[in-house]
């Protein structure tokens, strides 16, 4: 079922969610350790991304 101008149903919801994910990734890249990936081990990098995400979430 299509909506106006041939846009598939549910497209707006999917696009909104995708935009939210892309903006979050851009904000995470503002953290130097995440952008440059200094960590050699994957689990350490995962922890760095987790801490950055918590800091973003707690930011007023």
C-alpha distance matrix in Angstrom:
0.0 3.8 6.8 10.2 11.8 9.1 9.0 6.6 6.0 9.6 11.2 13.7 14.9 15.4 17.2 19.3 20.4 21.3 23.2 25.1 26.1 27.3 29.3 30.9 32.0 33.5 35.4 36.7 38.0 40.2 42.3 44.9 45.2 41.5 41.2 44.3 44.0 47.7 47.3 48.2 46.8 43.2 43.8 45.8 43.0 40.5 42.9 43.2 39.4 39.4 42.2 40.6 37.3 39.5 41.3 38.1 36.9 40.3 40.7 40.8
3.8 0.0 3.7 6.8 8.1 5.5 5.6 4.6 5.3 9.1 9.6 11.8 13.8 14.5 15.4 17.6 19.4 19.9 21.4 23.7 25.0 25.7 27.6 29.5 30.6 31.7 33.8 35.3 36.4 38.5 40.9 43.4 44.0 40.3 39.8 42.9 42.9 46.7 46.6 47.6 46.5 42.9 43.8 45.4 42.5 40.2 42.6 42.5 38.7 38.9 41.6 39.6 36.5 38.8 40.4 37.0 36.0 39.4 39.5 39.5
6.8 3.7 0.0 3.8 6.5 5.9 5.4 6.1 5.9 9.0 9.3 10.3 12.8 14.2 14.6 16.3 18.6 19.5 20.4 22.5 24.4 25.1 26.4 28.6 30.0 30.8 32.7 34.6 35.7 37.5 40.0 42.6 43.5 39.9 39.3 42.7 42.9 46.6 46.7 48.0 47.0 43.5 44.2 45.6 42.6 40.3 42.5 42.2 38.4 38.6 41.0 38.9 35.8 37.9 39.2 35.7 34.7 38.0 37.8 37.5
10.2 6.8 3.8 0.0 3.8 5.5 6.1 8.6 9.3 11.9 11.3 11.5 14.7 16.2 15.7 17.3 20.1 20.7 21.0 23.5 25.5 25.8 26.9 29.4 30.8 31.2 33.1 35.3 36.2 37.7 40.5 43.1 44.3 40.8 39.9 43.2 43.8 47.5 47.9 49.3 48.6 45.2 46.0 47.2 44.0 42.0 44.2 43.6 39.8 40.2 42.4 40.0 37.0 39.3 40.2 36.6 35.9 39.0 38.5 38.0
11.8 8.1 6.5 3.8 0.0 3.8 5.6 9.0 11.1 13.6 12.1 12.8 16.3 17.0 16.0 18.2 21.0 20.9 21.2 24.1 25.9 25.6 26.9 29.7 30.8 30.9 33.2 35.3 35.8 37.5 40.4 42.7 44.0 40.5 39.3 42.5 43.2 47.0 47.5 48.8 48.3 45.0 46.1 47.3 44.0 42.2 44.5 43.8 40.0 40.7 43.0 40.4 37.7 40.2 41.1 37.4 37.0 40.3 39.6 39.3
9.1 5.5 5.9 5.5 3.8 0.0 3.8 6.3 9.0 12.0 10.6 12.4 15.5 15.7 15.3 17.9 20.2 20.0 20.9 23.8 25.1 25.0 26.8 29.4 30.1 30.7 33.1 34.9 35.5 37.4 40.1 42.4 43.4 39.8 38.7 41.8 42.2 46.0 46.3 47.4 46.7 43.3 44.5 45.9 42.7 40.8 43.3 42.8 39.0 39.7 42.2 39.9 37.1 39.7 40.8 37.3 36.9 40.3 39.9 39.9
9.0 5.6 5.4 6.1 5.6 3.8 0.0 3.8 6.5 8.7 6.8 8.7 11.8 11.9 11.5 14.2 16.4 16.3 17.2 20.0 21.4 21.5 23.3 25.7 26.6 27.3 29.6 31.3 32.1 34.0 36.7 39.0 39.9 36.3 35.4 38.6 38.9 42.7 43.0 44.1 43.4 40.0 41.1 42.4 39.2 37.3 39.7 39.2 35.4 36.0 38.5 36.2 33.4 35.9 37.1 33.6 33.1 36.5 36.2 36.2
6.6 4.6 6.1 8.6 9.0 6.3 3.8 0.0 3.8 6.3 5.6 8.6 10.7 10.4 11.3 14.0 15.5 15.6 17.3 19.7 20.7 21.4 23.5 25.4 26.3 27.5 29.7 31.1 32.0 34.3 36.6 39.0 39.5 35.8 35.3 38.4 38.3 42.1 42.1 43.0 42.0 38.5 39.4 41.0 38.0 35.8 38.3 38.2 34.4 34.8 37.5 35.5 32.5 35.0 36.5 33.2 32.4 35.9 36.0 36.3
6.0 5.3 5.9 9.3 11.1 9.0 6.5 3.8 0.0 3.8 5.5 7.8 8.9 9.7 11.4 13.3 14.6 15.6 17.4 19.1 20.4 21.7 23.5 25.1 26.3 27.8 29.6 31.0 32.4 34.4 36.6 39.2 39.7 36.0 35.8 39.0 38.9 42.5 42.3 43.4 42.2 38.5 39.1 40.8 37.9 35.5 37.7 37.8 34.0 34.0 36.6 34.9 31.6 33.8 35.5 32.2 31.0 34.4 34.8 34.8
9.6 9.1 9.0 11.9 13.6 12.0 8.7 6.3 3.8 0.0 3.8 5.5 5.4 6.3 8.7 10.1 11.0 12.4 14.4 15.7 17.0 18.6 20.3 21.6 23.1 24.7 26.3 27.6 29.2 31.3 33.2 36.0 36.4 32.7 32.7 36.0 35.7 39.4 39.0 40.3 39.0 35.3 35.8 37.4 34.6 32.0 34.1 34.2 30.5 30.3 32.9 31.2 27.9 30.0 31.8 28.6 27.3 30.7 31.2 31.4
11.2 9.6 9.3 11.3 12.1 10.6 6.8 5.6 5.5 3.8 0.0 3.8 5.5 5.1 6.0 8.5 9.9 10.4 12.0 14.2 15.4 16.3 18.2 20.0 21.1 22.4 24.3 25.8 27.0 29.1 31.3 33.9 34.5 30.9 30.5 33.8 33.8 37.5 37.5 38.7 37.8 34.2 35.0 36.3 33.3 31.1 33.4 33.1 29.3 29.6 32.1 30.1 27.1 29.5 30.9 27.6 26.8 30.3 30.4 30.7
13.7 11.8 10.3 11.5 12.8 12.4 8.7 8.6 7.8 5.5 3.8 0.0 3.8 5.5 5.1 6.0 8.6 9.8 10.4 12.3 14.3 15.3 16.4 18.4 20.1 21.0 22.6 24.5 25.9 27.5 29.9 32.7 33.6 30.1 29.7 33.2 33.4 37.1 37.2 38.8 38.0 34.5 35.0 36.1 33.0 30.9 32.8 32.3 28.5 28.7 30.9 28.7 25.6 27.8 29.0 25.5 24.7 28.0 27.8 27.8
14.9 13.8 12.8 14.7 16.3 15.5 11.8 10.7 8.9 5.4 5.5 3.8 0.0 3.8 5.5 5.2 6.3 8.6 10.0 10.7 12.6 14.4 15.6 16.8 18.7 20.2 21.4 22.9 24.8 26.6 28.6 31.5 32.1 28.5 28.6 32.1 32.0 35.5 35.4 37.0 35.8 32.3 32.5 33.7 30.9 28.4 30.2 30.0 26.3 26.0 28.4 26.5 23.2 25.2 26.7 23.4 22.2 25.6 25.9 26.0
15.4 14.5 14.2 16.2 17.0 15.7 11.9 10.4 9.7 6.3 5.1 5.5 3.8 0.0 3.8 5.5 5.2 6.1 8.6 10.0 10.7 12.4 14.3 15.5 16.8 18.5 20.2 21.3 22.9 25.1 27.0 29.7 30.1 26.4 26.4 29.7 29.4 33.1 32.9 34.3 33.1 29.6 30.1 31.5 28.5 26.2 28.3 28.2 24.4 24.5 27.1 25.2 22.1 24.5 26.2 23.0 22.2 25.8 26.1 26.8
17.2 15.4 14.6 15.7 16.0 15.3 11.5 11.3 11.4 8.7 6.0 5.1 5.5 3.8 0.0 3.8 5.5 5.1 6.1 8.6 9.9 10.5 12.2 14.2 15.4 16.5 18.4 20.0 21.2 23.2 25.5 28.1 28.9 25.3 24.9 28.3 28.5 32.2 32.4 34.0 33.2 29.9 30.6 31.6 28.4 26.4 28.6 27.9 24.1 24.7 27.0 24.6 21.8 24.5 25.6 22.2 21.9 25.4 25.2 25.8
19.3 17.6 16.3 17.3 18.2 17.9 14.2 14.0 13.3 10.1 8.5 6.0 5.2 5.5 3.8 0.0 3.8 5.5 5.2 6.3 8.8 10.0 10.7 12.5 14.5 15.5 16.7 18.6 20.3 21.8 24.1 27.0 27.9 24.5 24.4 27.9 28.2 31.7 31.9 33.9 33.1 29.8 30.1 30.9 27.8 25.7 27.4 26.7 22.9 23.1 25.1 22.8 19.8 22.1 23.1 19.5 18.9 22.3 22.1 22.4
20.4 19.4 18.6 20.1 21.0 20.2 16.4 15.5 14.6 11.0 9.9 8.6 6.3 5.2 5.5 3.8 0.0 3.8 5.4 5.1 6.4 8.8 10.0 10.7 12.6 14.4 15.5 16.7 18.7 20.6 22.4 25.4 25.8 22.3 22.6 26.1 25.9 29.4 29.2 31.0 30.0 26.5 26.8 27.7 24.8 22.5 24.2 23.9 20.1 20.1 22.4 20.4 17.2 19.6 21.0 17.8 17.0 20.6 20.9 21.7
21.3 19.9 19.5 20.7 20.9 20.0 16.3 15.6 15.6 12.4 10.4 9.8 8.6 6.1 5.1 5.5 3.8 0.0 3.8 5.4 5.2 6.2 8.7 9.9 10.7 12.4 14.4 15.5 16.8 19.1 21.1 23.7 24.1 20.5 20.3 23.7 23.7 27.3 27.4 29.0 28.3 24.9 25.7 26.6 23.4 21.4 23.6 22.9 19.1 19.9 22.3 20.0 17.3 20.2 21.4 18.2 18.2 21.9 21.9 23.1
23.2 21.4 20.4 21.0 21.2 20.9 17.2 17.3 17.4 14.4 12.0 10.4 10.0 8.6 6.1 5.2 5.4 3.8 0.0 3.8 5.5 5.1 6.2 8.6 10.0 10.6 12.4 14.3 15.5 17.2 19.6 22.3 23.4 20.0 19.5 23.0 23.6 27.1 27.7 29.7 29.3 26.1 26.9 27.3 23.9 22.3 24.2 23.0 19.3 20.2 22.0 19.3 16.8 19.7 20.3 16.8 17.1 20.6 20.0 20.9
25.1 23.7 22.5 23.5 24.1 23.8 20.0 19.7 19.1 15.7 14.2 12.3 10.7 10.0 8.6 6.3 5.1 5.4 3.8 0.0 3.8 5.5 5.2 6.2 8.7 10.0 10.7 12.4 14.4 15.9 17.9 21.0 21.8 18.6 18.7 22.4 22.6 26.0 26.2 28.5 27.8 24.7 25.0 25.2 22.2 20.3 21.7 20.6 17.0 17.3 19.1 16.5 13.7 16.3 17.1 13.6 13.5 17.1 16.7 17.8
26.1 25.0 24.4 25.5 25.9 25.1 21.4 20.7 20.4 17.0 15.4 14.3 12.6 10.7 9.9 8.8 6.4 5.2 5.5 3.8 0.0 3.8 5.5 5.1 6.3 8.7 10.0 10.6 12.5 14.7 16.3 19.1 19.5 16.0 16.2 19.8 19.6 23.1 23.1 25.1 24.4 21.2 21.6 22.1 19.0 17.1 18.9 18.0 14.3 15.0 17.2 14.8 12.2 15.2 16.4 13.3 13.6 17.4 17.4 19.2
27.3 25.7 25.1 25.8 25.6 25.0 21.5 21.4 21.7 18.6 16.3 15.3 14.4 12.4 10.5 10.0 8.8 6.2 5.1 5.5 3.8 0.0 3.8 5.4 5.2 6.3 8.7 9.9 10.7 13.0 15.2 17.6 18.5 15.0 14.4 18.0 18.4 22.0 22.7 24.7 24.5 21.5 22.5 22.7 19.2 18.0 20.0 18.5 14.9 16.5 18.3 15.4 13.6 17.0 17.5 14.3 15.5 19.0 18.4 20.2
29.3 27.6 26.4 26.9 26.9 26.8 23.3 23.5 23.5 20.3 18.2 16.4 15.6 14.3 12.2 10.7 10.0 8.7 6.2 5.2 5.5 3.8 0.0 3.8 5.5 5.0 6.3 8.7 9.9 11.1 13.7 16.6 17.9 14.9 14.4 18.1 19.0 22.3 23.2 25.7 25.6 23.0 23.6 23.2 19.9 18.8 20.1 18.3 14.8 16.2 17.3 14.1 12.3 15.4 15.3 11.8 13.2 16.4 15.3 16.8
30.9 29.5 28.6 29.4 29.7 29.4 25.7 25.4 25.1 21.6 20.0 18.4 16.8 15.5 14.2 12.5 10.7 9.9 8.6 6.2 5.1 5.4 3.8 0.0 3.8 5.4 5.1 6.2 8.7 10.2 11.8 14.9 15.7 12.6 13.0 16.8 17.0 20.2 20.6 23.2 22.9 20.1 20.4 20.0 16.9 15.5 16.6 15.0 11.4 12.4 13.7 10.7 8.6 11.8 12.1 8.9 10.2 13.6 13.1 15.3
32.0 30.6 30.0 30.8 30.8 30.1 26.6 26.3 26.3 23.1 21.1 20.1 18.7 16.8 15.4 14.5 12.6 10.7 10.0 8.7 6.3 5.2 5.5 3.8 0.0 3.8 5.4 5.0 6.3 9.0 10.5 13.0 13.5 10.1 10.0 13.7 13.9 17.3 17.9 20.3 20.2 17.5 18.4 18.0 14.5 13.7 15.4 13.5 10.1 12.1 13.7 10.7 9.5 13.2 13.5 10.9 12.8 16.1 15.7 18.2
33.5 31.7 30.8 31.2 30.9 30.7 27.3 27.5 27.8 24.7 22.4 21.0 20.2 18.5 16.5 15.5 14.4 12.4 10.6 10.0 8.7 6.3 5.0 5.4 3.8 0.0 3.8 5.4 5.1 6.8 9.6 11.9 13.5 10.6 9.5 13.3 14.5 17.7 19.1 21.7 22.2 20.0 21.0 20.1 16.6 16.4 17.7 15.3 12.3 14.6 15.4 11.9 11.4 14.9 14.2 11.5 14.0 16.9 15.5 17.8
35.4 33.8 32.7 33.1 33.2 33.1 29.6 29.7 29.6 26.3 24.3 22.6 21.4 20.2 18.4 16.7 15.5 14.4 12.4 10.7 10.0 8.7 6.3 5.1 5.4 3.8 0.0 3.8 5.4 5.4 7.6 10.8 12.5 10.2 10.1 13.8 14.9 17.6 18.9 21.9 22.3 20.2 20.6 19.4 16.2 15.9 16.4 13.8 11.1 12.9 12.9 9.2 8.9 11.9 10.7 7.9 10.9 13.3 11.8 14.2
36.7 35.3 34.6 35.3 35.3 34.9 31.3 31.1 31.0 27.6 25.8 24.5 22.9 21.3 20.0 18.6 16.7 15.5 14.3 12.4 10.6 9.9 8.7 6.2 5.0 5.4 3.8 0.0 3.8 5.3 5.7 8.8 9.6 6.8 7.6 11.3 11.7 14.4 15.3 18.3 18.5 16.5 16.9 15.6 12.4 12.2 12.8 10.1 7.4 9.7 10.1 6.5 6.9 10.3 9.7 8.0 10.9 13.4 12.7 15.8
38.0 36.4 35.7 36.2 35.8 35.5 32.1 32.0 32.4 29.2 27.0 25.9 24.8 22.9 21.2 20.3 18.7 16.8 15.5 14.4 12.5 10.7 9.9 8.7 6.3 5.1 5.4 3.8 0.0 3.8 5.2 7.0 8.4 5.9 4.7 8.5 9.9 12.8 14.5 17.4 18.3 16.7 17.8 16.3 12.8 13.5 14.6 11.5 9.4 12.5 12.8 9.3 10.5 13.9 12.8 11.3 14.6 16.8 15.6 18.6
40.2 38.5 37.5 37.7 37.5 37.4 34.0 34.3 34.4 31.3 29.1 27.5 26.6 25.1 23.2 21.8 20.6 19.1 17.2 15.9 14.7 13.0 11.1 10.2 9.0 6.8 5.4 5.3 3.8 0.0 3.8 6.1 8.8 7.7 6.8 10.0 12.0 14.1 16.1 19.4 20.6 19.4 20.1 18.0 15.0 15.9 16.1 12.7 11.2 13.9 13.1 9.4 11.1 13.8 11.8 10.4 14.1 15.6 13.8 16.6
42.3 40.9 40.0 40.5 40.4 40.1 36.7 36.6 36.6 33.2 31.3 29.9 28.6 27.0 25.5 24.1 22.4 21.1 19.6 17.9 16.3 15.2 13.7 11.8 10.5 9.6 7.6 5.7 5.2 3.8 0.0 3.8 5.7 5.5 6.2 8.7 9.9 11.5 13.2 16.7 17.8 16.9 17.3 14.9 12.2 13.4 13.1 9.4 8.9 11.5 10.2 7.0 9.8 12.1 10.1 10.0 13.6 14.8 13.5 16.8
44.9 43.4 42.6 43.1 42.7 42.4 39.0 39.0 39.2 36.0 33.9 32.7 31.5 29.7 28.1 27.0 25.4 23.7 22.3 21.0 19.1 17.6 16.6 14.9 13.0 11.9 10.8 8.8 7.0 6.1 3.8 0.0 3.8 5.4 5.1 6.0 8.0 8.9 11.4 14.9 16.7 16.5 17.4 14.6 12.0 14.2 14.1 10.3 10.7 13.8 12.5 10.0 13.1 15.3 13.5 13.8 17.3 18.3 17.1 20.3
45.2 44.0 43.5 44.3 44.0 43.4 39.9 39.5 39.7 36.4 34.5 33.6 32.1 30.1 28.9 27.9 25.8 24.1 23.4 21.8 19.5 18.5 17.9 15.7 13.5 13.5 12.5 9.6 8.4 8.8 5.7 3.8 0.0 3.8 5.6 5.5 5.5 5.9 7.9 11.4 13.0 13.0 13.8 10.9 8.5 11.1 10.9 7.3 8.5 11.7 10.7 9.1 12.4 14.5 13.4 14.3 17.5 18.6 18.1 21.7
41.5 40.3 39.9 40.8 40.5 39.8 36.3 35.8 36.0 32.7 30.9 30.1 28.5 26.4 25.3 24.5 22.3 20.5 20.0 18.6 16.0 15.0 14.9 12.6 10.1 10.6 10.2 6.8 5.9 7.7 5.5 5.4 3.8 0.0 3.8 5.7 5.1 7.6 8.8 11.9 12.9 11.8 12.9 10.8 7.5 9.3 10.1 6.8 6.3 10.0 10.1 8.0 10.4 13.2 12.8 12.9 15.9 17.7 17.4 20.9
41.2 39.8 39.3 39.9 39.3 38.7 35.4 35.3 35.8 32.7 30.5 29.7 28.6 26.4 24.9 24.4 22.6 20.3 19.5 18.7 16.2 14.4 14.4 13.0 10.0 9.5 10.1 7.6 4.7 6.8 6.2 5.1 5.6 3.8 0.0 3.8 5.7 8.6 10.8 13.5 15.1 14.2 15.9 14.1 10.6 12.6 13.9 10.6 9.8 13.5 13.6 11.0 13.1 16.2 15.3 14.8 18.1 20.0 19.1 22.4
44.3 42.9 42.7 43.2 42.5 41.8 38.6 38.4 39.0 36.0 33.8 33.2 32.1 29.7 28.3 27.9 26.1 23.7 23.0 22.4 19.8 18.0 18.1 16.8 13.7 13.3 13.8 11.3 8.5 10.0 8.7 6.0 5.5 5.7 3.8 0.0 3.8 5.7 8.8 11.1 13.5 13.6 15.7 13.5 10.5 13.4 14.6 11.5 11.7 15.4 15.4 13.4 16.0 18.8 17.9 18.0 21.2 22.9 22.1 25.5
44.0 42.9 42.9 43.8 43.2 42.2 38.9 38.3 38.9 35.7 33.8 33.4 32.0 29.4 28.5 28.2 25.9 23.7 23.6 22.6 19.6 18.4 19.0 17.0 13.9 14.5 14.9 11.7 9.9 12.0 9.9 8.0 5.5 5.1 5.7 3.8 0.0 3.8 5.5 7.8 9.8 9.8 12.0 10.0 7.0 10.2 11.7 9.1 9.7 13.3 13.8 12.6 15.0 17.7 17.5 18.0 20.8 22.5 22.4 26.0
47.7 46.7 46.6 47.5 47.0 46.0 42.7 42.1 42.5 39.4 37.5 37.1 35.5 33.1 32.2 31.7 29.4 27.3 27.1 26.0 23.1 22.0 22.3 20.2 17.3 17.7 17.6 14.4 12.8 14.1 11.5 8.9 5.9 7.6 8.6 5.7 3.8 0.0 3.8 6.4 9.2 10.6 12.3 9.6 8.0 11.7 12.3 9.8 11.7 14.9 14.6 14.1 17.0 19.1 18.7 19.8 22.6 23.9 23.8 27.4
47.3 46.6 46.7 47.9 47.5 46.3 43.0 42.1 42.3 39.0 37.5 37.2 35.4 32.9 32.4 31.9 29.2 27.4 27.7 26.2 23.1 22.7 23.2 20.6 17.9 19.1 18.9 15.3 14.5 16.1 13.2 11.4 7.9 8.8 10.8 8.8 5.5 3.8 0.0 3.8 5.7 7.4 8.8 6.2 5.4 9.2 9.8 8.4 10.7 13.3 13.6 13.9 16.5 18.3 18.6 20.0 22.4 23.6 24.2 27.9
48.2 47.6 48.0 49.3 48.8 47.4 44.1 43.0 43.4 40.3 38.7 38.8 37.0 34.3 34.0 33.9 31.0 29.0 29.7 28.5 25.1 24.7 25.7 23.2 20.3 21.7 21.9 18.3 17.4 19.4 16.7 14.9 11.4 11.9 13.5 11.1 7.8 6.4 3.8 0.0 3.8 6.6 8.9 7.5 7.5 10.8 12.1 11.6 13.5 16.0 16.7 17.3 19.5 21.4 22.0 23.4 25.5 27.0 27.7 31.5
46.8 46.5 47.0 48.6 48.3 46.7 43.4 42.0 42.2 39.0 37.8 38.0 35.8 33.1 33.2 33.1 30.0 28.3 29.3 27.8 24.4 24.5 25.6 22.9 20.2 22.2 22.3 18.5 18.3 20.6 17.8 16.7 13.0 12.9 15.1 13.5 9.8 9.2 5.7 3.8 0.0 3.8 5.6 5.4 6.4 8.7 10.1 10.8 12.6 14.4 15.7 16.8 18.6 20.2 21.5 22.9 24.6 26.1 27.3 31.1
43.2 42.9 43.5 45.2 45.0 43.3 40.0 38.5 38.5 35.3 34.2 34.5 32.3 29.6 29.9 29.8 26.5 24.9 26.1 24.7 21.2 21.5 23.0 20.1 17.5 20.0 20.2 16.5 16.7 19.4 16.9 16.5 13.0 11.8 14.2 13.6 9.8 10.6 7.4 6.6 3.8 0.0 3.8 5.5 5.1 6.1 8.6 9.8 10.5 12.2 14.3 15.3 16.3 18.3 19.9 21.0 22.3 24.3 25.7 29.4
43.8 43.8 44.2 46.0 46.1 44.5 41.1 39.4 39.1 35.8 35.0 35.0 32.5 30.1 30.6 30.1 26.8 25.7 26.9 25.0 21.6 22.5 23.6 20.4 18.4 21.0 20.6 16.9 17.8 20.1 17.3 17.4 13.8 12.9 15.9 15.7 12.0 12.3 8.8 8.9 5.6 3.8 0.0 3.8 5.4 4.9 6.3 8.7 9.9 10.4 12.4 14.3 15.2 16.4 18.4 19.9 20.9 22.5 24.3 28.0
45.8 45.4 45.6 47.2 47.3 45.9 42.4 41.0 40.8 37.4 36.3 36.1 33.7 31.5 31.6 30.9 27.7 26.6 27.3 25.2 22.1 22.7 23.2 20.0 18.0 20.1 19.4 15.6 16.3 18.0 14.9 14.6 10.9 10.8 14.1 13.5 10.0 9.6 6.2 7.5 5.4 5.5 3.8 0.0 3.8 5.4 5.0 6.3 8.8 9.7 10.6 12.4 14.2 15.3 16.6 18.5 19.9 21.2 22.6 26.4
43.0 42.5 42.6 44.0 44.0 42.7 39.2 38.0 37.9 34.6 33.3 33.0 30.9 28.5 28.4 27.8 24.8 23.4 23.9 22.2 19.0 19.2 19.9 16.9 14.5 16.6 16.2 12.4 12.8 15.0 12.2 12.0 8.5 7.5 10.6 10.5 7.0 8.0 5.4 7.5 6.4 5.1 5.4 3.8 0.0 3.8 5.3 4.9 6.2 8.5 9.9 10.5 12.3 14.2 15.3 16.5 18.3 20.0 21.1 24.8
40.5 40.2 40.3 42.0 42.2 40.8 37.3 35.8 35.5 32.0 31.1 30.9 28.4 26.2 26.4 25.7 22.5 21.4 22.3 20.3 17.1 18.0 18.8 15.5 13.7 16.4 15.9 12.2 13.5 15.9 13.4 14.2 11.1 9.3 12.6 13.4 10.2 11.7 9.2 10.8 8.7 6.1 4.9 5.4 3.8 0.0 3.8 5.4 5.2 6.1 8.7 9.9 10.5 12.3 14.3 15.3 16.4 18.4 19.9 23.6
42.9 42.6 42.5 44.2 44.5 43.3 39.7 38.3 37.7 34.1 33.4 32.8 30.2 28.3 28.6 27.4 24.2 23.6 24.2 21.7 18.9 20.0 20.1 16.6 15.4 17.7 16.4 12.8 14.6 16.1 13.1 14.1 10.9 10.1 13.9 14.6 11.7 12.3 9.8 12.1 10.1 8.6 6.3 5.0 5.3 3.8 0.0 3.8 5.4 4.9 6.2 8.6 9.7 10.5 12.3 14.2 15.2 16.5 18.3 22.0
43.2 42.5 42.2 43.6 43.8 42.8 39.2 38.2 37.8 34.2 33.1 32.3 30.0 28.2 27.9 26.7 23.9 22.9 23.0 20.6 18.0 18.5 18.3 15.0 13.5 15.3 13.8 10.1 11.5 12.7 9.4 10.3 7.3 6.8 10.6 11.5 9.1 9.8 8.4 11.6 10.8 9.8 8.7 6.3 4.9 5.4 3.8 0.0 3.8 5.4 5.2 6.2 8.6 10.0 10.7 12.4 14.3 15.5 16.5 20.4
39.4 38.7 38.4 39.8 40.0 39.0 35.4 34.4 34.0 30.5 29.3 28.5 26.3 24.4 24.1 22.9 20.1 19.1 19.3 17.0 14.3 14.9 14.8 11.4 10.1 12.3 11.1 7.4 9.4 11.2 8.9 10.7 8.5 6.3 9.8 11.7 9.7 11.7 10.7 13.5 12.6 10.5 9.9 8.8 6.2 5.2 5.4 3.8 0.0 3.8 5.5 5.0 6.1 8.6 9.8 10.5 12.2 14.2 15.3 18.9
39.4 38.9 38.6 40.2 40.7 39.7 36.0 34.8 34.0 30.3 29.6 28.7 26.0 24.5 24.7 23.1 20.1 19.9 20.2 17.3 15.0 16.5 16.2 12.4 12.1 14.6 12.9 9.7 12.5 13.9 11.5 13.8 11.7 10.0 13.5 15.4 13.3 14.9 13.3 16.0 14.4 12.2 10.4 9.7 8.5 6.1 4.9 5.4 3.8 0.0 3.8 5.4 5.1 6.2 8.6 9.9 10.5 12.3 14.2 17.8
42.2 41.6 41.0 42.4 43.0 42.2 38.5 37.5 36.6 32.9 32.1 30.9 28.4 27.1 27.0 25.1 22.4 22.3 22.0 19.1 17.2 18.3 17.3 13.7 13.7 15.4 12.9 10.1 12.8 13.1 10.2 12.5 10.7 10.1 13.6 15.4 13.8 14.6 13.6 16.7 15.7 14.3 12.4 10.6 9.9 8.7 6.2 5.2 5.5 3.8 0.0 3.8 5.4 5.1 6.2 8.7 9.8 10.6 12.2 16.0
40.6 39.6 38.9 40.0 40.4 39.9 36.2 35.5 34.9 31.2 30.1 28.7 26.5 25.2 24.6 22.8 20.4 20.0 19.3 16.5 14.8 15.4 14.1 10.7 10.7 11.9 9.2 6.5 9.3 9.4 7.0 10.0 9.1 8.0 11.0 13.4 12.6 14.1 13.9 17.3 16.8 15.3 14.3 12.4 10.5 9.9 8.6 6.2 5.0 5.4 3.8 0.0 3.8 5.5 5.1 6.2 8.6 10.0 10.5 14.3
37.3 36.5 35.8 37.0 37.7 37.1 33.4 32.5 31.6 27.9 27.1 25.6 23.2 22.1 21.8 19.8 17.2 17.3 16.8 13.7 12.2 13.6 12.3 8.6 9.5 11.4 8.9 6.9 10.5 11.1 9.8 13.1 12.4 10.4 13.1 16.0 15.0 17.0 16.5 19.5 18.6 16.3 15.2 14.2 12.3 10.5 9.7 8.6 6.1 5.1 5.4 3.8 0.0 3.8 5.4 5.0 6.1 8.6 9.9 13.4
39.5 38.8 37.9 39.3 40.2 39.7 35.9 35.0 33.8 30.0 29.5 27.8 25.2 24.5 24.5 22.1 19.6 20.2 19.7 16.3 15.2 17.0 15.4 11.8 13.2 14.9 11.9 10.3 13.9 13.8 12.1 15.3 14.5 13.2 16.2 18.8 17.7 19.1 18.3 21.4 20.2 18.3 16.4 15.3 14.2 12.3 10.5 10.0 8.6 6.2 5.1 5.5 3.8 0.0 3.8 5.4 5.0 6.1 8.5 11.9
41.3 40.4 39.2 40.2 41.1 40.8 37.1 36.5 35.5 31.8 30.9 29.0 26.7 26.2 25.6 23.1 21.0 21.4 20.3 17.1 16.4 17.5 15.3 12.1 13.5 14.2 10.7 9.7 12.8 11.8 10.1 13.5 13.4 12.8 15.3 17.9 17.5 18.7 18.6 22.0 21.5 19.9 18.4 16.6 15.3 14.3 12.3 10.7 9.8 8.6 6.2 5.1 5.4 3.8 0.0 3.8 5.4 5.2 6.1 9.8
38.1 37.0 35.7 36.6 37.4 37.3 33.6 33.2 32.2 28.6 27.6 25.5 23.4 23.0 22.2 19.5 17.8 18.2 16.8 13.6 13.3 14.3 11.8 8.9 10.9 11.5 7.9 8.0 11.3 10.4 10.0 13.8 14.3 12.9 14.8 18.0 18.0 19.8 20.0 23.4 22.9 21.0 19.9 18.5 16.5 15.3 14.2 12.4 10.5 9.9 8.7 6.2 5.0 5.4 3.8 0.0 3.8 5.5 5.2 8.6
36.9 36.0 34.7 35.9 37.0 36.9 33.1 32.4 31.0 27.3 26.8 24.7 22.2 22.2 21.9 18.9 17.0 18.2 17.1 13.5 13.6 15.5 13.2 10.2 12.8 14.0 10.9 10.9 14.6 14.1 13.6 17.3 17.5 15.9 18.1 21.2 20.8 22.6 22.4 25.5 24.6 22.3 20.9 19.9 18.3 16.4 15.2 14.3 12.2 10.5 9.8 8.6 6.1 5.0 5.4 3.8 0.0 3.8 5.6 8.2
40.3 39.4 38.0 39.0 40.3 40.3 36.5 35.9 34.4 30.7 30.3 28.0 25.6 25.8 25.4 22.3 20.6 21.9 20.6 17.1 17.4 19.0 16.4 13.6 16.1 16.9 13.3 13.4 16.8 15.6 14.8 18.3 18.6 17.7 20.0 22.9 22.5 23.9 23.6 27.0 26.1 24.3 22.5 21.2 20.0 18.4 16.5 15.5 14.2 12.3 10.6 10.0 8.6 6.1 5.2 5.5 3.8 0.0 3.8 6.3
40.7 39.5 37.8 38.5 39.6 39.9 36.2 36.0 34.8 31.2 30.4 27.8 25.9 26.1 25.2 22.1 20.9 21.9 20.0 16.7 17.4 18.4 15.3 13.1 15.7 15.5 11.8 12.7 15.6 13.8 13.5 17.1 18.1 17.4 19.1 22.1 22.4 23.8 24.2 27.7 27.3 25.7 24.3 22.6 21.1 19.9 18.3 16.5 15.3 14.2 12.2 10.5 9.9 8.5 6.1 5.2 5.6 3.8 0.0 3.8
40.8 39.5 37.5 38.0 39.3 39.9 36.2 36.3 34.8 31.4 30.7 27.8 26.0 26.8 25.8 22.4 21.7 23.1 20.9 17.8 19.2 20.2 16.8 15.3 18.2 17.8 14.2 15.8 18.6 16.6 16.8 20.3 21.7 20.9 22.4 25.5 26.0 27.4 27.9 31.5 31.1 29.4 28.0 26.4 24.8 23.6 22.0 20.4 18.9 17.8 16.0 14.3 13.4 11.9 9.8 8.6 8.2 6.3 3.8 0.0
